[in-house]
Each structure stands twice: as structure tokens, then as C-alpha cells.
Amino acid sequence: MNTIARWGKFNLVGAMGMAVQLAALASINRALPGHYLFATAAAVESAVLHNFVWHIHYTWRDRRNESPLLGQMMRFHLTNGLVSLLGNVALMRLLVQEAHLPPMAANVIAILCCSAVNFFLGNTWTFAASS
């Protein structure tokens, strides 16, 4: 599969993951108002798990081969999960506390900022083609 087609699939999964993350963030913020960084971390993890399942079955399905699922999940969390968690929490802190944006708007910006890095890491390491 060419990189442009895979980027399109990645973004489709990402859009669904964004919906999962924003819904989780809204729900957690309603239940625990004022704890937006905790809510962000929990919402990111829900999206990371959602996206992993979709990526192995859709975006990088042609690269599943015999790689152990647990190994791919660990690599996904070390790349996509870490970039998403650290990037989202850091950007949320900056955008909410310093720029005074509402948490939902700040989270959309944070997600979009992490997207290109996550695709690169997923394509070159997490779901790398077998040599």
C-alpha cells in the first residue's frame, strides 16, 4: 500500500479516535470538574487503545504477518501512546492555563499536533514492514 493511502486510513482511524478521546474527556470533566489533566490522560489512553485495534485491523493490516500482538501493542504504546500522552498533557497545560482556551478546544489542537509524529512512528517502527 502506498504511503498516501495509508495516511488517509490513519487519519480516518484518527478521526474516530478523536471522537472517542473528546467524548471521554467531556464525560470525565463532567464527573470530576477541574481535573482536566487527569481527564486528558485517561481520555488519551482510551483513544490509544481504540486506535491500536483499528490500526492493526485496518491501517496496517497488510503488515500484521506473524508479529506477536502484544509486541505490537507495546511498541504502539511506547510510540503513539507516549507521544499522545505527553504531547496532549503538555499542550493542554499550555493551552488551558496560559492561553485560556476551553479544554475541549485545547484538546482538538493537541491531538492534531501529535498526529504527524504518530503516523511517522507507526509507519516506520510500530508497524514496520518486514525486511
N, CA and C of each residue as an Amber inpcrd file, in Angstrom:
protein
   393
   0.8560000  -1.1700000   0.0000000   0.0000000   0.0000000   0.0000000
   0.9020000   1.2330000   0.0000000   0.5200000   2.2350000  -0.7810000
   1.3500000   3.4330000  -0.8140000   1.1100000   4.3060000   0.4180000
   2.0550000   5.1840000   0.6840000   2.0360000   5.9950000   1.9030000
   0.8360000   6.9350000   1.9500000   0.4280000   7.4780000   0.8260000
  -0.7150000   8.4160000   0.7970000  -2.0030000   7.6910000   1.1990000
  -2.2170000   6.4880000   0.6700000  -3.4140000   5.7130000   1.0220000
  -3.3810000   5.3520000   2.5070000  -2.2080000   4.9560000   2.9880000
  -2.0890000   4.6020000   4.4030000  -2.3170000   5.8290000   5.2840000
  -1.8230000   6.9960000   4.8690000  -2.0330000   8.2510000   5.6140000
  -3.5320000   8.5540000   5.6990000  -4.2620000   8.3080000   4.6050000
  -5.7140000   8.5080000   4.6130000  -6.3950000   7.5760000   5.6130000
  -6.0150000   6.3080000   5.6070000  -6.5820000   5.3550000   6.5640000
  -6.2320000   5.7600000   7.9960000  -4.9780000   6.1730000   8.2010000
  -4.5330000   6.6120000   9.5150000  -5.4010000   7.7730000  10.0140000
  -5.6740000   8.7130000   9.1380000  -6.4810000   9.8710000   9.5300000
  -7.9430000   9.5180000   9.7760000  -8.4680000   8.5470000   9.0590000
  -9.8380000   8.0940000   9.3230000  -9.9220000   7.4670000  10.7160000
  -8.9710000   6.5930000  11.0170000  -8.9190000   5.9950000  12.3580000
  -8.6980000   7.1010000  13.3940000  -7.8190000   8.0420000  13.0820000
  -7.5530000   9.1510000  13.9860000  -8.7830000   9.9940000  14.2650000
  -9.6060000  10.2090000  13.2490000 -10.8430000  10.9820000  13.4440000
 -11.7900000  10.2420000  14.3930000 -11.8850000   8.9310000  14.2180000
 -12.7140000   8.1530000  15.1420000 -12.1150000   8.1820000  16.5480000
 -10.7920000   8.0650000  16.6340000 -10.1130000   8.1250000  17.9280000
 -10.2890000   9.4850000  18.5860000 -10.3020000  10.5340000  17.7760000
 -10.5290000  11.8750000  18.3160000 -11.9160000  11.9640000  18.9350000
 -12.8960000  11.3750000  18.2800000 -14.2590000  11.3690000  18.8290000
 -14.2870000  10.6070000  20.1620000 -13.6010000   9.4720000  20.2120000
 -13.5210000   8.6940000  21.4590000 -12.8550000   9.5330000  22.5470000
 -11.7330000  10.1630000  22.2060000 -10.9870000  10.9480000  23.1910000
 -11.8000000  12.1430000  23.6880000 -12.4440000  12.8600000  22.7760000
 -13.2220000  14.0300000  23.1840000 -14.4440000  13.6390000  24.0060000
 -15.0870000  12.5300000  23.6520000 -16.2340000  12.0580000  24.4410000
 -15.7810000  11.6480000  25.8400000 -14.6490000  10.9510000  25.9150000
 -14.1190000  10.5560000  27.2280000 -13.7350000  11.7880000  28.0420000
 -13.0890000  12.7580000  27.3980000 -12.6950000  13.9820000  28.0950000
 -13.9200000  14.7190000  28.6290000 -14.9370000  14.8520000  27.8060000
 -16.1620000  15.5410000  28.2460000 -16.8110000  14.8000000  29.4160000
 -16.8810000  13.4780000  29.3140000 -17.5070000  12.6840000  30.3790000
 -16.7300000  12.7920000  31.6880000 -15.4260000  12.6610000  31.6000000
 -14.6080000  12.7230000  32.8090000 -14.6500000  14.1330000  33.4060000
 -14.6050000  15.1520000  32.5490000 -14.6910000  16.5360000  33.0500000
 -16.0150000  16.8110000  33.7420000 -17.0800000  16.1780000  33.2720000
 -18.3870000  16.3360000  33.9390000 -18.3820000  15.6450000  35.2990000
 -17.7870000  14.4580000  35.3320000 -17.7710000  13.6860000  36.5850000
 -16.7850000  14.2520000  37.6050000 -15.6450000  14.7510000  37.1270000
 -14.5930000  15.2850000  38.0040000 -14.1860000  16.6780000  37.5210000
 -15.0380000  17.6670000  37.6880000 -14.7010000  19.0030000  37.1830000
 -13.4260000  19.5470000  37.8220000 -12.6260000  20.2250000  36.9900000
 -11.4110000  20.8420000  37.4890000 -10.1670000  19.9900000  37.3920000
 -10.3050000  18.7400000  37.0050000  -9.1580000  17.8370000  36.8940000
  -8.8760000  17.5410000  35.4270000  -8.6950000  18.5850000  34.6230000
  -8.5960000  18.3950000  33.1740000  -7.3300000  17.6410000  32.7510000
  -6.2380000  17.7140000  33.4940000  -5.0400000  16.9650000  33.1070000
  -5.2210000  15.4670000  33.3640000  -5.8340000  15.1040000  34.4880000
  -6.1710000  13.7010000  34.7430000  -7.1510000  13.2090000  33.6810000
  -8.1630000  14.0160000  33.4050000  -9.1600000  13.6530000  32.3970000
  -8.5070000  13.4860000  31.0250000  -7.5550000  14.3510000  30.7130000
  -6.8490000  14.2620000  29.4300000  -6.0750000  12.9530000  29.3350000
  -5.3350000  12.5980000  30.3770000  -4.5520000  11.3570000  30.3600000
  -5.4540000  10.1260000  30.1870000  -6.5590000  10.0850000  30.9060000
  -7.4830000   8.9510000  30.7930000  -8.1360000   8.9090000  29.4060000
  -8.4890000  10.0700000  28.8870000  -9.1140000  10.1400000  27.5570000
  -8.1260000   9.7210000  26.4710000  -6.8710000  10.1270000  26.6040000
  -5.8420000   9.7320000  25.6360000  -5.6760000   8.2170000  25.6430000
  -5.6180000   7.6070000  26.8080000  -5.4500000   6.1570000  26.8690000
  -6.6190000   5.4280000  26.2090000  -7.8240000   5.9290000  26.3970000
  -8.9720000   5.2820000  25.7420000  -8.8480000   5.3930000  24.2210000
  -8.3840000   6.5240000  23.7330000  -8.2050000   6.6890000  22.2870000
  -7.0470000   5.8430000  21.7670000  -5.9720000   5.7360000  22.5290000
  -4.8200000   4.9260000  22.1110000  -5.2310000   3.4650000  21.9470000
  -5.9630000   2.9320000  22.9030000  -6.4310000   1.5420000  22.7920000
  -7.3770000   1.3600000  21.6130000  -8.2930000   2.2880000  21.4500000
  -9.2240000   2.2620000  20.3090000  -8.4460000   2.2730000  18.9980000
  -7.5100000   3.2030000  18.8760000  -6.7650000   3.3520000  17.6260000
  -5.8920000   2.1380000  17.3360000  -5.3070000   1.5410000  18.3670000
  -4.4770000   0.3580000  18.1470000  -5.2840000  -0.7500000  17.4780000
  -6.4540000  -1.0010000  17.9950000  -7.2970000  -2.0660000  17.4190000
  -7.6140000  -1.7630000  15.9580000  -7.9870000  -0.5450000  15.6660000
  -8.3060000  -0.1790000  14.2850000  -7.0670000  -0.2210000  13.3900000
  -5.9350000   0.2320000  13.8920000  -4.7310000   0.2440000  13.0590000
  -4.2700000  -1.1690000  12.7050000  -4.3360000  -2.1070000  13.6380000
  -3.8760000  -3.4610000  13.2860000  -4.8440000  -4.1640000  12.3330000
  -6.1220000  -3.7690000  12.3800000  -7.1090000  -4.4350000  11.5140000
  -7.4200000  -3.6540000  10.2490000  -6.9750000  -2.4000000  10.1540000
  -7.3410000  -1.5820000   9.0030000  -6.1370000  -0.8610000   8.3960000
  -5.5110000   0.0220000   9.1390000  -4.4420000   0.8600000   8.5840000
  -3.2210000   0.0480000   8.1710000  -2.7500000  -0.8140000   9.0600000
  -1.5500000  -1.6120000   8.8020000  -1.8770000  -3.1050000   8.7590000
  -3.0470000  -3.4580000   8.3340000  -3.4700000  -4.8620000   8.2820000
  -2.5260000  -5.7040000   7.4350000  -1.9790000  -5.1200000   6.3710000
  -1.0710000  -5.8610000   5.4880000   0.2850000  -6.1400000   6.1410000
   0.5470000  -5.5490000   7.2790000   1.8190000  -5.7620000   7.9760000
   1.6610000  -6.5840000   9.2490000   0.5200000  -7.1820000   9.4490000
   0.2810000  -7.9840000  10.6630000   1.1840000  -9.2020000  10.7010000
   1.4420000  -9.8230000   9.5930000   2.2190000 -11.0630000   9.4700000
   2.2360000 -11.8730000  10.7660000   3.3940000 -12.3640000  11.1560000
   3.4330000 -13.1890000  12.3650000   3.9440000 -12.4430000  13.5900000
   4.0050000 -11.1200000  13.5180000   4.4360000 -10.3370000  14.6830000
   3.4830000 -10.5720000  15.8480000   4.0320000 -10.8350000  17.0360000
   3.1570000 -11.0300000  18.1940000   2.3490000  -9.7660000  18.4940000
   1.0750000  -9.9400000  18.7420000   0.1710000  -8.8260000  19.0100000
   0.6210000  -8.0130000  20.2190000   1.0530000  -8.6950000  21.2650000
   1.4950000  -7.9960000  22.4670000   2.7030000  -7.1080000  22.1720000
   3.6220000  -7.5800000  21.3570000   4.7930000  -6.7860000  20.9820000
   4.3990000  -5.5430000  20.2170000   3.4600000  -5.6820000  19.2810000
   2.9970000  -4.5120000  18.5330000   2.2700000  -3.5380000  19.4490000
   1.4940000  -4.0730000  20.3790000   0.7800000  -3.1960000  21.3030000
   1.7640000  -2.4360000  22.1950000   2.8200000  -3.1080000  22.6380000
   3.8270000  -2.4320000  23.4600000   4.5340000  -1.3450000  22.6500000
   4.9140000  -1.6490000  21.4120000   5.5560000  -0.6410000  20.5550000
   4.6080000   0.5250000  20.3040000   3.3230000   0.2230000  20.1090000
   2.3340000   1.2740000  19.8660000   2.2240000   2.1930000  21.0830000
   2.2170000   1.6000000  22.2660000   2.1430000   2.4220000  23.4800000
   3.4320000   3.2190000  23.7030000   4.5780000   2.6410000  23.3570000
   5.8460000   3.3590000  23.5070000   5.9850000   4.5080000  22.5140000
   5.3050000   4.4150000  21.3920000   5.3830000   5.4820000  20.3800000
   4.1270000   6.3400000  20.4370000   3.0770000   5.8540000  19.8370000
   1.8300000   6.6120000  19.7460000   1.3060000   6.9910000  21.1240000
   1.3220000   6.0450000  22.0370000   0.8050000   6.3140000  23.3740000
   1.6110000   7.3740000  24.1020000   2.9360000   7.2550000  24.0310000
   3.8020000   8.2020000  24.7230000   3.7280000   9.5910000  24.0880000
   3.8030000   9.6480000  22.7710000   3.6790000  10.9420000  22.0750000
   2.3350000  11.5780000  22.3930000   1.2690000  10.7910000  22.3080000
  -0.0670000  11.3200000  22.5580000  -0.2420000  11.7700000  23.9990000
   0.2080000  10.9520000  24.9310000   0.0350000  11.2930000  26.3420000
   0.8510000  12.5270000  26.7160000   2.1450000  12.4920000  26.4460000
   2.9990000  13.6250000  26.8100000   2.6300000  14.8830000  26.0240000
   2.3930000  14.7150000  24.7160000   2.0240000  15.8630000  23.8900000
   0.7040000  16.4750000  24.3110000  -0.2970000  15.6500000  24.5610000
  -1.6080000  16.1580000  24.9590000  -1.5710000  16.8290000  26.3190000
  -0.9290000  16.1980000  27.2870000  -0.8880000  16.7830000  28.6310000
  -0.1050000  18.0970000  28.6170000   1.0420000  18.1110000  27.9530000
   1.8460000  19.3430000  27.8950000   1.0970000  20.4580000  27.1620000
   0.5210000  20.1290000  26.0180000  -0.1960000  21.1550000  25.2580000
  -1.4680000  21.6010000  25.9710000  -2.1490000  20.6680000  26.6320000
  -3.3450000  21.0560000  27.3940000  -2.9700000  22.0320000  28.5050000
  -1.8910000  21.7490000  29.1960000  -1.4350000  22.6490000  30.2710000
  -1.1650000  24.0370000  29.7080000  -0.4540000  24.0840000  28.5980000
  -0.1250000  25.3580000  27.9650000  -1.3680000  26.0740000  27.4370000
  -2.2020000  25.3570000  26.7220000  -3.3570000  25.9870000  26.0660000
  -4.4770000  26.3470000  27.0410000  -4.6770000  25.5510000  28.0770000
  -5.7400000  25.8440000  29.0400000  -5.2690000  26.8800000  30.0620000
  -4.1060000  26.6500000  30.6630000  -3.6330000  27.5410000  31.7330000
  -3.0930000  28.8670000  31.2080000  -2.3220000  28.8120000  30.1390000
  -1.6630000  30.0210000  29.6480000  -2.4760000  30.7560000  28.5790000
  -3.0390000  30.0170000  27.6340000  -3.8060000  30.6490000  26.5470000
  -5.2890000  30.7910000  26.8900000  -5.7110000  30.1860000  28.0010000
  -7.0880000  30.2790000  28.4890000  -8.1300000  29.7490000  27.4940000
  -7.7450000  28.6910000  26.7670000  -8.7020000  28.0350000  25.8730000
  -9.5400000  27.0490000  26.6850000 -10.7620000  26.7960000  26.2570000
 -11.5440000  25.7500000  26.9190000 -10.8840000  24.3780000  26.6700000
 -11.0100000  23.4540000  27.6340000 -10.3440000  22.1530000  27.4850000
 -10.6810000  21.4080000  26.1890000 -11.9030000  21.4640000  25.7240000
 -12.2590000  20.7240000  24.5020000 -11.5300000  21.2960000  23.2870000
 -11.5010000  22.5970000  23.1430000 -10.8020000  23.2290000  22.0120000
  -9.3050000  22.9620000  22.1030000  -8.7610000  23.0750000  23.3010000
  -7.3330000  22.8210000  23.5060000  -6.9940000  21.3790000  23.1490000
  -7.8700000  20.4490000  23.4670000  -7.6100000  19.0420000  23.1810000
  -7.6200000  18.7550000  21.6930000  -8.5000000  19.3870000  20.9450000
  -8.5130000  19.2210000  19.4830000  -7.1650000  19.6720000  18.9120000
  -6.6790000  20.8140000  19.3480000  -5.3890000  21.3280000  18.8780000
  -4.2650000  20.3640000  19.2470000  -4.2680000  19.8670000  20.4700000
  -3.2300000  18.9450000  20.9260000  -3.2220000  17.6580000  20.1000000
  -4.3890000  17.1230000  19.8210000  -4.4970000  15.8890000  19.0260000
  -3.9100000  16.1090000  17.6350000  -4.2810000  17.1970000  17.0050000
  -3.7980000  17.4820000  15.6550000  -2.2800000  17.6780000  15.6290000
  -1.7350000  18.2850000  16.6570000  -0.2790000  18.4940000  16.7330000
   0.4890000  17.1790000  16.8300000  -0.0780000  16.1840000  17.4630000
   0.6030000  14.8930000  17.6630000   0.4370000  13.9400000  16.4760000
  -0.4890000  14.2170000  15.5980000  -0.8630000  13.2830000  14.5370000
   0.2720000  12.9050000  13.5900000   0.9750000  13.8710000  13.0450000
   2.0210000  13.5640000  12.0560000   3.1520000  12.7440000  12.6710000
   3.5400000  13.0690000  13.8810000   4.5910000  12.3080000  14.5690000
   4.1250000  10.8700000  14.7780000   2.8740000  10.6960000  15.1740000
   2.3470000   9.3460000  15.4030000   2.3030000   8.5230000  14.1270000
   1.9400000   9.1390000  12.9940000   1.9250000   8.3880000  11.7370000
   3.3400000   7.9420000  11.3740000   4.2860000   8.8450000  11.4580000
   5.6710000   8.5170000  11.1260000   6.1800000   7.3510000  11.9810000
   5.9680000   7.4260000  13.2920000   6.4370000   6.3600000  14.1850000
   5.7130000   5.0430000  13.9240000   4.4120000   5.1080000  13.6770000
   3.6580000   3.8980000  13.3870000   4.1120000   3.2380000  12.1020000
   4.3540000   4.0420000  11.0920000   4.7090000   3.5200000   9.7810000
   6.1430000   2.9960000   9.7220000   7.0400000   3.6050000  10.4950000
   8.4480000   3.2230000  10.4010000   8.9230000   2.2640000  11.4850000
   8.1870000   2.1540000  12.5970000   8.6560000   1.2680000  13.6680000
   7.5700000   0.3440000  14.2000000   6.4830000   0.9090000  14.7110000
   5.4530000   0.0870000  15.3550000   4.9220000  -0.9700000  14.4040000
   4.5610000  -0.5540000  13.2070000   4.0050000  -1.4760000  12.2080000
   4.9170000  -1.5440000  10.9830000   6.2220000  -1.5130000  11.2020000
   7.1920000  -1.5070000  10.1010000   7.0240000  -2.7560000   9.2360000
   7.2500000  -2.5560000   7.9480000   7.1970000  -3.6710000   7.0220000
   8.3430000  -4.6380000   7.3120000   8.0820000  -5.9180000   7.1590000
   9.1270000  -6.9380000   7.3550000  10.1700000  -6.7920000   6.2740000
  11.4260000  -7.0140000   6.6400000  12.5090000  -6.9040000   5.6440000
  12.6700000  -8.1750000   4.8830000
